[in-house]
Amino acid sequence: MTLITADELKKEFSVWAHFYMSKVEGKEYLMRSEAKIVRNGKEEKQTDAIIVMVNPGSCSAVDATTKFEEFPYNVTNKEFVEARPDQTQYQLMNLMERMQWNCMKIVNISDLVTGTYGEFKKLLRELEMIGYQRHSIFSKERIGEFKKLLEEKPILIYAWGGDRAIKKYTAPIEEKFEHTGVKHPNKGYYLHPKPAKYEDRKKWLDELQEILQGVSK
């Protein structure tokens, strides 16, 4: 099965995200706590799946003038804005088409929004050195927020790749929640949804679709 093009996918799906600002020791960081891909014209009655990846990358709001507040005290009051889909999200839309899902949520090991992965690792080290952990939904302060997302019993997919920089975050949760995902055949980590090669992207979709269909039987 070939991949559906971005132009076609944009007709079917929209992306919404909750961005916020964190001020840590006088420095401001742009964060994204959650994103969701929603099928156009369908009521968001329940979440079909949640996927956990490393970080939001360079995800941005459609309205570039939007100003973001600090993280809400009550997490049920998150304000979502329309976001520009990135290439990984188009890959996830392909998965949603295959599975006929209407709503898929994206959370990350870290909420840090950065232009490049190299910049992400630099900022991650910055926050680690000063002991700031709230940038992760899996921190002690916010793990309840993640558990709240699981109350609808969506399928939980791990897809955070094999970078050692995030091992300390993934190790405590890897077997804590019932989940699925496509594992590297030799190294055992969960493969990212969007590998570099087109054929590998199709392979990830094929393998995960097969796993998910087995789960649903």
Backbone bond lengths (Angstrom), bond angles and torsions (degrees), N, CA, C in turn:
res aa  C-N    CA-C-N  psi(-1)  N-CA   C-N-CA  omega(-1)  CA-C   N-CA-C  phi
1 M - - - 1.466 - - 1.528 109.34 -
2 T 1.330 116.54 128.28 1.466 120.48 179.93 1.528 110.68 -78.72
3 L 1.331 115.55 164.48 1.461 120.23 178.99 1.530 109.93 -82.60
4 I 1.324 115.47 140.39 1.466 120.90 175.86 1.522 108.13 -74.83
5 T 1.317 117.50 139.75 1.463 121.10 -176.41 1.528 111.45 -72.43
6 A 1.334 115.08 158.60 1.459 121.06 179.00 1.526 111.35 -59.84
7 D 1.331 117.19 -40.42 1.464 120.46 -178.99 1.528 111.22 -60.37
8 E 1.314 116.95 -40.04 1.458 120.53 178.85 1.519 111.08 -71.94
9 L 1.316 117.07 -40.34 1.464 121.23 -178.07 1.523 111.55 -65.03
10 K 1.338 116.53 -35.95 1.471 119.92 -179.64 1.526 111.97 -64.84
11 K 1.323 116.97 -22.74 1.462 119.94 176.09 1.529 111.85 -74.20
12 E 1.318 116.15 -23.77 1.465 121.76 -173.98 1.527 113.77 -100.14
13 F 1.344 116.51 -28.91 1.465 119.62 -170.71 1.525 112.10 -132.30
14 S 1.335 115.10 154.31 1.460 122.58 171.75 1.522 108.55 -128.42
15 V 1.329 115.67 153.45 1.468 121.22 179.39 1.520 108.85 -115.04
16 W 1.334 114.96 133.94 1.457 121.82 177.96 1.521 108.43 -127.56
17 A 1.325 116.73 146.48 1.462 119.31 -175.10 1.523 111.32 -145.17
18 H 1.332 114.77 152.41 1.461 121.04 173.24 1.530 108.39 -106.57
19 F 1.345 115.43 110.16 1.452 121.86 175.94 1.533 109.00 -101.25
20 Y 1.312 115.38 153.90 1.464 119.62 175.17 1.525 108.65 -155.36
21 M 1.322 115.78 166.92 1.458 121.56 178.50 1.519 109.65 -109.99
22 S 1.311 116.01 139.48 1.464 121.32 172.83 1.520 108.81 -119.01
23 K 1.324 116.48 127.79 1.463 120.67 175.50 1.525 107.54 -103.91
24 V 1.323 116.36 117.14 1.463 122.20 -177.68 1.525 108.54 -125.52
25 E 1.322 115.58 114.99 1.466 122.11 -179.93 1.527 111.40 49.72
26 G 1.336 114.74 47.13 1.459 121.49 174.30 1.513 115.72 83.35
27 K 1.327 117.76 -3.82 1.464 120.71 -179.85 1.520 109.62 -111.38
28 E 1.352 115.79 137.17 1.468 120.19 -179.73 1.525 110.94 -97.31
29 Y 1.332 114.57 139.09 1.455 121.41 178.19 1.531 108.59 -125.51
30 L 1.341 116.01 133.75 1.463 120.05 174.00 1.521 108.61 -82.25
31 M 1.335 116.19 132.48 1.459 122.24 -176.91 1.531 110.18 -128.81
32 R 1.326 115.50 158.20 1.468 122.05 170.27 1.520 107.69 -133.63
33 S 1.317 116.54 116.39 1.464 119.35 -175.22 1.523 112.50 -83.54
34 E 1.325 115.58 -23.78 1.471 118.27 -171.70 1.531 108.38 -167.08
35 A 1.307 115.77 146.52 1.464 121.40 171.10 1.519 107.49 -134.85
36 K 1.317 116.33 157.43 1.455 119.47 177.85 1.523 109.66 -142.88
37 I 1.306 114.73 138.49 1.466 122.03 175.17 1.517 106.83 -103.36
38 V 1.314 116.64 122.77 1.460 121.49 -173.71 1.529 109.57 -123.10
39 R 1.316 116.39 134.75 1.461 120.67 176.70 1.527 108.82 -71.27
40 N 1.327 116.46 128.79 1.460 121.18 -177.44 1.534 111.00 -61.33
41 G 1.334 115.39 135.37 1.455 120.23 176.07 1.515 114.48 84.54
42 K 1.332 117.06 -0.01 1.458 120.37 179.02 1.524 109.49 -109.87
43 E 1.320 115.23 134.99 1.458 118.74 176.66 1.523 109.05 -69.06
44 E 1.322 114.56 139.92 1.463 120.30 -178.46 1.528 109.63 -83.61
45 K 1.322 115.79 70.60 1.459 119.92 -175.08 1.518 112.14 -76.31
46 Q 1.320 117.18 -35.14 1.450 118.70 177.38 1.517 109.95 -154.66
47 T 1.324 115.63 160.54 1.447 121.85 178.75 1.519 109.12 -89.80
48 D 1.328 116.67 122.85 1.459 120.20 179.79 1.521 111.82 -75.51
49 A 1.328 116.79 -39.08 1.459 120.51 -176.84 1.521 110.48 -154.15
50 I 1.324 115.26 154.14 1.461 122.73 171.62 1.517 107.01 -124.03
51 I 1.326 116.54 131.36 1.454 120.79 177.13 1.523 109.26 -114.14
52 V 1.329 116.30 137.39 1.466 121.91 -179.25 1.525 108.62 -109.72
53 M 1.327 115.81 119.12 1.460 121.55 177.08 1.527 109.53 -122.36
54 V 1.331 117.31 -169.10 1.466 119.71 -172.01 1.526 112.37 -78.87
55 N 1.339 117.05 -58.99 1.462 120.56 -175.58 1.526 109.30 -153.70
56 P 1.334 117.37 165.09 1.468 120.05 -175.80 1.524 114.93 -73.00
57 G 1.319 118.94 -6.70 1.465 120.03 -178.11 1.516 111.17 66.39
58 S 1.328 116.60 -137.33 1.471 120.85 -177.38 1.522 111.45 -102.28
59 C 1.309 117.33 26.97 1.466 122.61 -179.99 1.532 110.56 -50.53
60 S 1.322 116.90 137.85 1.462 119.41 -177.86 1.520 110.96 -140.95
61 A 1.327 115.24 155.76 1.453 121.52 177.30 1.526 110.22 -73.76
62 V 1.328 116.69 148.35 1.468 121.03 176.71 1.527 109.89 -59.98
63 D 1.327 116.05 -43.67 1.468 121.37 177.21 1.525 108.72 -87.32
64 A 1.325 116.26 102.12 1.464 121.12 -175.48 1.524 113.18 -67.22
65 T 1.335 117.93 -13.04 1.470 120.78 -178.86 1.525 112.51 -89.31
66 T 1.325 117.35 -3.18 1.460 120.84 -177.02 1.526 111.10 -61.73
67 K 1.322 116.44 132.77 1.462 122.52 176.11 1.530 108.26 -101.98
68 F 1.310 115.93 135.70 1.457 119.74 -175.78 1.524 110.87 -109.17
69 E 1.332 114.02 142.02 1.459 121.27 -179.00 1.527 110.34 -89.80
70 E 1.343 115.66 179.86 1.456 120.08 174.70 1.529 109.34 -72.21
71 F 1.315 116.10 168.33 1.462 120.74 -178.28 1.526 109.48 -58.53
72 P 1.351 118.77 133.22 1.464 120.49 -176.36 1.529 112.22 -67.86
73 Y 1.310 115.16 141.12 1.467 119.31 177.76 1.523 110.19 -62.30
74 N 1.336 116.17 -41.04 1.468 121.77 177.37 1.529 107.65 -101.97
75 V 1.349 117.50 109.14 1.466 120.30 -172.97 1.523 112.81 -68.32
76 T 1.338 117.59 -12.65 1.468 119.13 176.26 1.521 110.92 -75.95
77 N 1.343 117.22 -8.29 1.461 121.47 -179.25 1.525 112.99 -102.21
78 K 1.302 117.81 23.74 1.460 120.45 178.22 1.529 110.29 -61.93
79 E 1.319 116.60 135.04 1.459 121.28 176.56 1.534 109.10 -100.43
80 F 1.321 115.77 120.58 1.453 121.41 -179.09 1.522 110.51 -96.25
81 V 1.320 116.17 141.29 1.461 121.69 175.16 1.532 108.04 -122.13
82 E 1.325 115.61 156.02 1.458 118.62 178.53 1.529 109.52 -68.66
83 A 1.327 115.60 137.45 1.467 121.10 -176.50 1.526 110.48 -121.41
84 R 1.318 115.07 157.25 1.460 120.52 177.03 1.530 109.14 -79.73
85 P 1.321 117.88 126.34 1.468 119.18 178.62 1.526 110.98 -64.42
86 D 1.335 116.39 142.82 1.455 119.91 172.81 1.529 108.99 -107.08
87 Q 1.323 116.52 178.74 1.463 120.31 -174.12 1.525 112.40 -64.57
88 T 1.326 117.57 -34.13 1.462 120.04 177.65 1.523 110.39 -66.88
89 Q 1.321 116.80 -39.02 1.462 119.63 179.64 1.523 111.79 -67.59
90 Y 1.333 118.00 -33.02 1.461 119.83 174.30 1.538 110.14 -63.76
91 Q 1.318 116.09 -37.57 1.462 119.63 176.20 1.532 110.55 -62.29
92 L 1.333 116.10 -41.15 1.468 120.17 178.67 1.531 111.47 -67.56
93 M 1.328 117.01 -33.46 1.471 120.30 175.09 1.528 110.08 -63.21
94 N 1.316 116.96 -38.07 1.464 120.36 174.93 1.525 110.56 -59.16
95 L 1.332 116.15 -42.46 1.464 119.95 177.10 1.523 110.89 -62.70
96 M 1.333 116.42 -43.11 1.464 120.71 -179.42 1.525 111.36 -61.99
97 E 1.332 117.10 -38.67 1.465 120.38 177.28 1.520 110.68 -63.17
98 R 1.321 116.01 -43.76 1.465 119.99 179.78 1.525 111.94 -62.41
99 M 1.335 115.51 -38.75 1.463 120.35 -176.19 1.530 112.91 -93.06
100 Q 1.345 116.30 -5.68 1.460 122.30 -176.59 1.529 112.00 57.86
101 W 1.331 115.35 43.81 1.458 121.58 176.32 1.523 109.91 -88.53
102 N 1.333 115.45 153.12 1.469 121.21 178.14 1.521 113.65 -107.27
103 C 1.337 117.32 -22.96 1.464 119.75 -178.23 1.527 110.14 -147.34
104 M 1.312 115.03 124.51 1.464 121.59 176.94 1.519 108.31 -128.71
105 K 1.318 116.86 131.24 1.460 120.85 -179.72 1.525 110.32 -105.61
106 I 1.322 114.75 149.33 1.452 122.57 -179.57 1.523 108.91 -120.94
107 V 1.325 116.23 123.73 1.461 121.01 169.92 1.523 107.07 -123.84
108 N 1.313 115.13 163.79 1.460 119.61 -174.15 1.520 111.53 -133.18
109 I 1.320 114.28 157.37 1.459 119.99 175.45 1.523 109.50 -57.90
110 S 1.324 116.77 -38.63 1.459 121.91 175.55 1.519 109.32 -131.91
111 D 1.338 116.43 145.02 1.466 122.31 179.87 1.530 113.21 -83.71
112 L 1.315 118.65 -3.88 1.470 122.21 -174.17 1.527 112.04 -59.63
113 V 1.325 116.18 122.21 1.465 122.23 175.74 1.532 108.17 -94.97
114 T 1.334 116.21 120.52 1.459 120.26 -177.54 1.528 109.89 -139.87
115 G 1.327 115.34 162.82 1.455 120.02 -179.08 1.514 113.38 -76.64
116 T 1.342 116.73 -33.54 1.453 120.97 -178.53 1.521 110.13 -135.66
117 Y 1.335 115.36 161.61 1.470 118.97 178.69 1.530 110.64 -68.99
118 G 1.330 116.28 -32.76 1.461 119.28 176.62 1.519 111.86 -62.11
119 E 1.324 116.22 -41.68 1.468 120.75 177.62 1.521 110.05 -66.06
120 F 1.332 116.79 -38.15 1.461 120.30 178.00 1.524 110.57 -58.30
121 K 1.321 117.59 -47.73 1.465 120.01 -177.75 1.531 111.18 -65.57
122 K 1.328 116.29 -33.62 1.464 119.85 177.07 1.528 110.61 -64.77
123 L 1.350 117.34 -47.24 1.460 120.59 179.95 1.528 110.96 -68.26
124 L 1.327 117.05 -34.77 1.462 120.37 177.46 1.520 110.32 -60.49
125 R 1.327 116.84 -43.49 1.472 120.42 177.71 1.521 110.86 -63.56
126 E 1.336 116.38 -38.46 1.473 120.48 177.95 1.526 110.48 -56.61
127 L 1.326 115.53 -50.42 1.465 120.37 -177.21 1.529 111.73 -68.20
128 E 1.311 116.56 -34.26 1.468 119.64 178.18 1.527 110.86 -66.34
129 M 1.323 116.36 -38.45 1.465 120.02 -177.48 1.524 112.47 -66.69
130 I 1.340 116.74 -27.88 1.466 118.75 178.81 1.531 111.28 -99.73
131 G 1.327 116.55 4.03 1.463 120.73 173.84 1.511 115.15 77.08
132 Y 1.353 117.12 22.14 1.464 120.19 -179.57 1.524 109.66 -89.69
133 Q 1.336 116.35 120.70 1.459 120.92 -174.11 1.529 114.60 -115.12
134 R 1.313 117.39 -11.24 1.470 119.89 -175.05 1.526 114.41 -67.84
135 H 1.318 116.56 -7.06 1.469 118.64 175.77 1.529 110.98 -69.72
136 S 1.331 117.56 -11.25 1.465 121.41 -179.82 1.521 110.95 -111.16
137 I 1.329 115.98 131.19 1.463 120.99 177.71 1.532 110.79 -67.59
138 F 1.334 116.51 -14.14 1.460 120.82 179.77 1.525 112.62 -95.81
139 S 1.332 116.90 6.19 1.464 120.33 175.18 1.524 109.93 -71.15
140 K 1.319 116.22 161.84 1.470 120.78 -179.16 1.527 111.36 -57.76
141 E 1.341 116.16 -35.13 1.467 120.05 -177.39 1.527 112.34 -70.55
142 R 1.346 117.72 -23.91 1.461 119.47 -171.15 1.534 115.13 -124.96
143 I 1.312 118.52 2.12 1.459 119.58 -176.53 1.526 111.44 -60.22
144 G 1.314 117.42 -28.10 1.467 120.75 176.52 1.523 111.87 -63.43
145 E 1.330 116.28 -31.84 1.465 121.86 177.09 1.531 110.22 -63.13
146 F 1.341 115.51 -41.27 1.457 119.33 178.66 1.525 110.61 -68.37
147 K 1.316 116.78 -42.89 1.466 120.13 179.45 1.527 110.90 -61.22
148 K 1.323 116.72 -33.53 1.464 120.90 177.74 1.522 110.28 -62.19
149 L 1.339 117.03 -38.56 1.460 120.84 179.24 1.530 111.89 -65.29
150 L 1.317 116.27 -25.33 1.461 120.60 -177.85 1.529 113.54 -85.08
151 E 1.325 117.21 -4.46 1.464 119.88 -175.04 1.528 112.56 -64.40
152 E 1.336 117.13 -28.35 1.468 119.61 177.85 1.527 112.45 -78.57
153 K 1.337 115.64 -0.72 1.470 123.12 -179.75 1.536 113.04 59.14
154 P 1.338 116.77 49.83 1.474 119.12 174.52 1.522 109.75 -73.50
155 I 1.305 116.65 163.55 1.458 120.58 170.52 1.522 107.82 -70.20
156 L 1.328 116.98 131.93 1.458 122.00 -179.11 1.531 108.86 -104.72
157 I 1.333 115.75 123.58 1.465 121.90 -176.61 1.521 108.96 -118.54
158 Y 1.327 116.87 127.05 1.460 121.20 174.03 1.526 108.94 -96.56
159 A 1.336 116.27 133.89 1.470 120.70 -176.86 1.519 110.28 -154.58
160 W 1.336 116.58 51.03 1.460 119.50 -171.04 1.530 115.14 -99.65
161 G 1.306 118.82 4.17 1.457 120.37 175.74 1.519 112.76 75.21
162 G 1.343 116.18 -171.57 1.456 120.09 -170.91 1.509 116.15 -115.00
163 D 1.339 118.78 19.57 1.459 120.68 -179.01 1.538 110.36 -68.13
164 R 1.314 116.24 129.03 1.468 120.51 -178.83 1.522 112.82 -66.04
165 A 1.329 117.48 -21.58 1.466 121.13 -177.82 1.519 112.16 -61.66
166 I 1.334 117.98 -22.86 1.470 119.94 -177.42 1.524 112.80 -107.06
167 K 1.335 117.11 2.89 1.467 120.38 -176.29 1.522 111.77 -57.85
168 K 1.324 117.40 -38.64 1.463 120.62 -178.07 1.529 111.55 -65.01
169 Y 1.350 116.73 -23.57 1.463 120.64 178.55 1.522 111.74 -87.33
170 T 1.320 116.19 -36.89 1.473 119.34 -175.01 1.523 112.91 -81.75
171 A 1.327 117.36 -31.82 1.465 120.29 -175.63 1.538 112.98 -56.77
172 P 1.348 119.54 -44.72 1.467 119.31 -177.68 1.531 114.23 -68.16
173 I 1.347 117.48 -20.39 1.473 118.77 -175.25 1.522 112.96 -109.22
174 E 1.331 116.81 -7.52 1.459 119.26 -170.03 1.521 112.55 -56.07
175 E 1.311 117.62 -43.31 1.465 120.34 -178.93 1.532 112.22 -109.71
176 K 1.311 116.63 7.99 1.468 119.90 -175.88 1.521 112.38 -75.86
177 F 1.331 116.27 -30.97 1.463 120.98 -177.37 1.526 109.21 -122.70
178 E 1.320 115.55 145.51 1.463 119.64 177.87 1.530 108.98 -66.71
179 H 1.317 116.45 128.51 1.462 119.95 -171.15 1.521 110.66 -152.87
180 T 1.331 114.05 175.77 1.461 121.31 173.29 1.517 107.88 -144.06
181 G 1.330 116.89 -179.71 1.456 121.43 -179.65 1.521 110.01 159.96
182 V 1.320 115.53 168.54 1.466 121.15 178.58 1.521 108.10 -98.01
183 K 1.322 116.88 119.90 1.459 120.74 -176.57 1.527 111.75 -96.40
184 H 1.327 114.61 149.12 1.462 120.38 172.56 1.528 107.61 -61.13
185 P 1.337 118.01 132.93 1.464 119.90 -173.74 1.520 115.11 -62.30
186 N 1.340 117.26 -25.05 1.463 120.24 -177.53 1.524 113.22 -112.27
187 K 1.318 116.18 -40.76 1.463 119.78 -172.53 1.521 113.59 -93.09
188 G 1.313 117.49 -15.94 1.460 120.45 170.20 1.512 117.03 83.27
189 Y 1.334 119.06 -2.96 1.463 118.56 178.13 1.531 109.65 -82.93
190 Y 1.343 115.89 166.35 1.469 121.11 -177.66 1.525 110.20 -84.03
191 L 1.329 115.99 123.61 1.460 121.05 -176.14 1.524 112.08 -69.16
192 H 1.316 115.58 142.95 1.462 121.87 174.94 1.532 108.64 -69.21
193 P 1.342 117.99 147.74 1.472 120.70 -177.37 1.518 114.60 -63.31
194 K 1.335 117.77 -27.68 1.468 119.89 -172.24 1.527 111.75 -121.52
195 P 1.337 116.32 78.41 1.463 118.38 172.63 1.521 110.48 -66.56
196 A 1.316 116.35 168.22 1.461 120.92 -173.59 1.526 112.93 -65.53
197 K 1.316 117.50 -39.56 1.459 121.06 -173.81 1.521 112.14 -88.09
198 Y 1.327 115.11 139.33 1.468 121.92 -179.83 1.527 111.24 -56.15
199 E 1.317 117.42 -44.88 1.462 120.93 -178.63 1.516 111.77 -63.57
200 D 1.339 116.59 -34.90 1.463 120.01 178.92 1.528 111.46 -70.80
201 R 1.337 116.56 -30.92 1.471 119.62 176.31 1.529 110.15 -65.66
202 K 1.321 115.57 -43.22 1.472 119.44 176.59 1.514 110.55 -62.89
203 K 1.329 116.46 -39.79 1.465 120.63 -179.39 1.521 110.81 -62.85
204 W 1.355 116.65 -43.00 1.469 120.12 178.60 1.531 110.17 -60.11
205 L 1.320 116.31 -44.58 1.464 120.71 179.22 1.527 111.32 -63.42
206 D 1.325 116.30 -44.90 1.469 120.42 -179.75 1.523 111.16 -60.96
207 E 1.333 116.28 -45.50 1.462 120.37 -176.87 1.523 111.41 -68.02
208 L 1.340 116.16 -42.92 1.463 118.40 -179.23 1.527 110.74 -69.01
209 Q 1.317 117.28 -39.23 1.462 120.43 177.24 1.523 110.26 -58.57
210 E 1.316 117.12 -43.30 1.451 120.94 179.29 1.527 111.34 -63.21
211 I 1.343 115.84 -42.48 1.466 120.54 177.85 1.522 110.81 -62.29
212 L 1.342 116.36 -47.05 1.462 121.00 -177.03 1.527 112.19 -65.60
213 Q 1.313 116.59 -37.93 1.461 119.47 177.84 1.518 110.85 -66.79
214 G 1.321 116.20 -31.71 1.464 119.92 175.81 1.524 111.49 -69.66
215 V 1.349 115.56 -37.11 1.462 120.70 178.99 1.518 111.05 -64.61
216 S 1.340 116.04 -38.49 1.468 120.85 -173.67 1.535 113.23 -79.96
217 K 1.332 117.59 -9.74 1.473 119.78 -177.64 1.521 110.57 -75.02
